[in-house]
Amino acid sequence: MARMQDSLTVAQSLVSRFERMVRRDGSRIRLIGVDESLVRIGYVPGVDPDCADGVCVLPEVELQAMMAEVLAAQAPALSVKVEREAA
């Protein structure tokens, strides 16, 4: 139980850290769930995929790679999966 709680705390911290970053382009993320080894993140991309105003929308594969890097340092036993969600 304590290990699961630790994983949940790490996952919530991860979402908080990246939430500020993706919010700039109108994107949203949320924690879908956590099990013993996987953090699932829901991602709704923002609205400017062509970077017309200089703010580009982050592709989910890049968001997942950045989140995985952070998790590797904080909780190497966890992996992350970013799943695109409808707006």
Helices and strands as residue ranges (DSSP letters): H 2-23, E 28-34, E 38-44, H 60-74, E 79-84
